[in-house]
């Protein structure tokens, strides 16, 4: 029988759902974005190597993966990042280096974290990283730690709900944690935070984090096991110290009289 009647196996590979032209292209060029390949001769399907990543992105879509409105226009060329670059050029270069190879960093589970004073731009720089990951088509979950812990408490209504939420936190390409160390220190909080960080450590998933505390102080607050894994994932923290930029750029309001500052119920005839 001729080779025309029996083409080689790789030529018989097709994809399920050819109409799904809007799907994300397959990085392995084996499917059309559906995550499945099929042998047309035997009419059997198998998972494409890209399927695991597609499942992770679908699950991550249920997380808070959008850049908050305040940071949507964040850029190296615009304030406050351009202002930070004048006083902390090395820190800005560290962020640029990470973003230049963000695909490789995320694939290897390498993250970064930024430590320093209140109002110095830590969250803004972390948002640059999250924006870079989203622009690269990767899944991102963005949470302040207090907000994340509140959602974990809500998921306690059912065991499956909490397990599913934790699984989604593990599957996302980049987990953005803002304000580590700002949470109330309880045994439950420490246990949940360790579980989140440890799960991503074991799965080799990246974290970008901000904190007002350096590692030694953070270890006292969160426990040495959690911080040890954060250092393993993120390396040494990028230090960002200085004055509170929020206060520098706070709008000035006209001075008001004492009566104007009082509520109506406080005024006496």
Protein Blocks (a to p, Z undefined) as FASTA:
>chain_A
ZZklmccfklmpccehkllmmbccdfklpagonopacdfklopacddfklmmmmmmmmmm
mpccbccfklmmgcfkbcfklmmmmmmmmlmmmmmmmmmmmmmmmmnopacdddddehil
mmmmmmmmmmmmmmnopacddddfklmmmmmmmmmmpmklmmmmmmmmmmpmbdcdehih
iaccdfklmmmmmmmmmmmmmnopacddddfbdfklmmmmnopklmmmmmmmnopaddde
dddfklmmpccdddddfklmpcfklpcZZ
